[in-house]
Amino acid sequence: MIITRISAGLGNQLFQYATARAISVKLNRKLFLDNSWYDYIKSIEDHSNPNATTIRYFLLNYFNIQSRAINKIHLNWIKRLEIRSNNSKFYKFLLDGPLNNFSYTTINHNNFSLESIRKYPHVYLTGYWQNNDIIEEYKNLIYNDLILKHPLSANNQTYLKSINTTNSVAIHFRRGDYQSKPKSRDVHASCSNNYYYKGIEHLRNKINNLHYFIFSDDRTWVKNNLDFNANTTFIDNNGPSYEHLFLMSQCKHQITANSTFSWWAAWLNMNPEKIIITPQYWYNDKHLNETVIRIPNEWLKINNLT
């Protein structure tokens, strides 16, 4: 059995699910989701702390995912036994023997390998898993898992008609906690206005009559700071984020932010002639940019710091 810890926003949830799903299929293991993080984060919400974790919601249940949440009683047993076995030879003996069905080995994205998972009958996965190498082999399967369960809202169906009938380009501006939280600003690189203009110029040199669809958590800032000089539609940000992800994925081309949300929209784009433009630098830390593998080879990286 494989249990994967689901946490953070929708883009991270998709990486956590897709990676665990690919591993479970490859190793023929049952897959369960631990979504207890969402109960925990709501219980410690602190509006007075500028660096407090942004409140997020579990959204995978809006997709056609092929796994379910683990029973909370089972999960509590796992956690208690793991703590006790770390401090008691007796409990370690029980977990290696008669209570083996409750014994789980924790593996995170830093010490992951298929060989390490094969060694153990039960594995608990924790981390962000922002690496497309693992999921690429099962792209069609995961694509089908991430079909929305329900039809789009009426407003978003109108947007979809326009997206389907134009040379549509989804342009994503991620601001929100990247700008409002000091720690997030320190970690995540910025995407300059010039980055977006260079991306637009590249697309204009290859495709005529482009229509830009702007997705952002701060539409007012985008309207006041960029000039697109083309047919442009600003998507209403009040709708569900999973519907916005779907709309972005249906655009024929994308200019992404350094955001797992727009990464997934681009990855789910099934247009065989798609052009995906993505930031060269996702983080301010050079080491993170070199070690976190997340960009498919066919995507075009553009310097986002100048």
N, C-alpha and C positions, 0 to 999 in steps of 0.2 A: 504494500500500500504506500501511496505517496500523499502527503498532506502539504499544501503550500500556503504560506502565510500571505494574505492579501492585505495591502495597506496603501495609503496615500491616494492620489487622484486617479482619474480614469486611465491615463496613459500608462502609469506604473502598474495599475491593476491588470491591464492587458498584457504587459510584459510578464508579470508573475504568473498569470493564467496560461498564456501561450507556451511559455517555457516548460512549465510543469505538465501541460497537456502533451507536448512533444515528447518529453521524457517518459511519461506514463504509457504512451503508445509504443514507443521504441522498446521499452522494457516489459510491456504487457502487464502493467500494474494498474490497480484501481486508483482513482484520483479523487481527493476531497479537498475542500477549501476551508481554511480557517479565516473567518472574517471578523474575529473578535476585536481586532484593532479598532473598528469603528465604534464599538461600545466604549472602549477605553478612551479614545481621543475626545469623545463628547463629554466624558466625565471630568476631564482635566482642562477644559476650555478656559483660556485666560486672556480676556480682551485687553488687559492692562499691560501684557508683555508683548513688545513689538516683534519679538522673535519666536513667539509661540507657534507651534505647528498649526498650519492652516486646517480648519475643519473640513473634512471630506466625507463623502458618502459612498457606500458600497453600491456599485452600478452594474456589475456583471450580470445580475439577474434580469437585466433588460435585453440581454443577448441570448443567442441559442447555444449557450455553453453546455458542455457534455460532462458535467460533474456537479456535485452538490456540497452544501456546507456540512462539515463534520458535526456530529452530535456534541453538544457542549459538555455533557457528562464525560464522554470519551476523552475530549480534549483536556478537561480538568484532571483526569486520571493520568494522562500522559505527562502533564506538567508537574504534578505532585511526585510521581514516581521518578521523574528525571532528577528533580531536586534532591530527593531522598537517596537515590542511588549514588549521587555524587558525594554524599557524606556517610554512606553506610555500605560496608561490604555485604551485609545480609541482603539489602535491597538490590544491590548489584547482582548477587547470586540469583535472586528471584527473577530479575529481568532477563538474565542470561538463560534461565531455565523455565520454570512453570508459568511465569508471567511474560513470556517472550512476545505474546501478541500485543502487549502494551508497551513494548520497548521500541523507541524511535531514536534514530541517529540524526542529529541536526546537521544539515549541510547548507552553507550559505554561498552566495555568488562568488566569493573570493576563493573558496576551497573546492569548487565544484569540478567533478569529472564523472562521466558515465561509469567508469570503473569503480569509483568510490560508492556510487549508489547501488551498483550491482552486488556489492558485498553484503548489503543489509536488506532484510525482508521489509522493513518499514523505515521510511525516511521522512523527515520534516524539513521542508525547504524554506529558507528565509533569506530575504534580500530583494534587490530591485531587478536583477537579471536583464539589464539593458544591453542585450547582445543578440543580434538577429541571426548569428550563425546557427544557433541551436534550433530555431524555429523555421528556418528557410526550407528545410527538407519536407516539412509538413504544411507548406503554405496553403494549399487548396483545402486541406482539412480544417485548418485554423480559420481560414476565410469563411467557411461555412458555419463554423462555430460562432463567428462574430456578426452574423446576420441579425438584425433587430427582430425581436419577437412580434412587435406590434407596428401598425402603419404609422407613418409620420403624422404629426399634427397638421392641421389644414394650412397654417401659415408656412410651415416648412415644405409642404408639398408644392406650394406655389414657387418657392425658391428652387426646388428640385427641377421643376419644369424648365425654368430659365437656365439652370446649370446644364441640363441635358441638351438644350437646343442652341448653345453658344460654344465658342472656343473658351471654355471656362477655366479660370485660374484661381485656385484657393490661395489667399495670402493670409498667413496667420501672424498676429502680433500678440505675443505673450508678455503682459506687464504684471498686473496684480501683485502677488507677493514677491515677484522678482524685483519690484521697485519699492514696495512698501516695507519689506523686512530687511534690516541691515545684513543679517547673516546670509540671506538669499542673494543679495546684491554682491556680497563678497565671493560667493561660490560660482554663480552663473554669469557667464560673459554676456555683454549687451549685444543687441543687434542694431547697428547704426542705420539711420535713414538711407545712407549710401548703399548698404547691403541690399536693401529692398530695391532701390533704383537700379543697381547693377543686375539684379535678378530679373527685373522687368525688362531691361534693355536686352538681355540675353534672349528672353522669350520673344520679344518683338522682332528680333533679327531672324527668327525662325518661323513664326506663325503670324498670320494676319488676323485682324478683327478680334483681338482678345477682349474678353469680358472678365473683369476682376471681381471676385467675391471676397469681401473682407470679413475675416473672423477675428474678433478681439474681445478681451475683457475690459477694454478701455477705448470704445469707438470714438469718443469725443477727442481724445488725444490724437488718434490717428487722423481724424478729419482736420484737426488744427495744425498738424505737423507734416503731412505728406500730400502731394498733388499727383494724381495718377494719370491725368490727361487721357482718359479713355472711359469706355462704359464701365461703371463701377457700381456694385451693389453692396451695401453694408448689411450684414446679416444681423438681425435682432438677437441680442445676447440673452434675452429673457427665457428662451426655450431651453429644453433639457440638453445637457452637454453631450449625451450619447447621440442625440439627433444631429447636433452640429458636427460631431465627428463623422457621422454617415454622410452628411452633405459635403463636407470637405473631401471625403474619399471619392465622391462621385464627380468632382471636378476633373477635367481632363489633365490638368497640370497643377503643380503646387510650388509655392515658395514657403518653406516652413520657418518657424522660429526654432530656437534651441529648446524644444519642448517635446516630451514624449507624446503629448496629445497630437501635435501635428505630424510627428514621426509616424504614428499609427495611421493617420488619415492618408499619408503618402504611401505607406506600405500596403494598405488595403486598396489603393487605386489599381484597378484592373485594366486600365487603358494600355494596350501594348505599345503605344507611341508616346507614352507620358514623358514629360520632362520634370524632374524633381530637383529643385534648388534648395540647398540646406546650408546652414552656417558651418564654416570651417572650424570655429572654436565654440564649443558648448560651455566650457568652464574657463575660469580665470587661471586655474592651476594647470600648468603645462602637463604635469604627470597624469592628471585625470583625462585630459584630452588624448593622451597617447595610450592609455590603458583601457578606457571604456570604449569598446567596439560597438558601434551602433549604426554606422552609415553604409548601406549597400553600395557596391562598387559603381553601379551605373548612375548614382545620384551625383549631381554637380555641386562641389563644395565651393563657396565663395567667402572671401574674407569678410567677416561681420564686425570687425573692430575698427575699420577705417572708413 
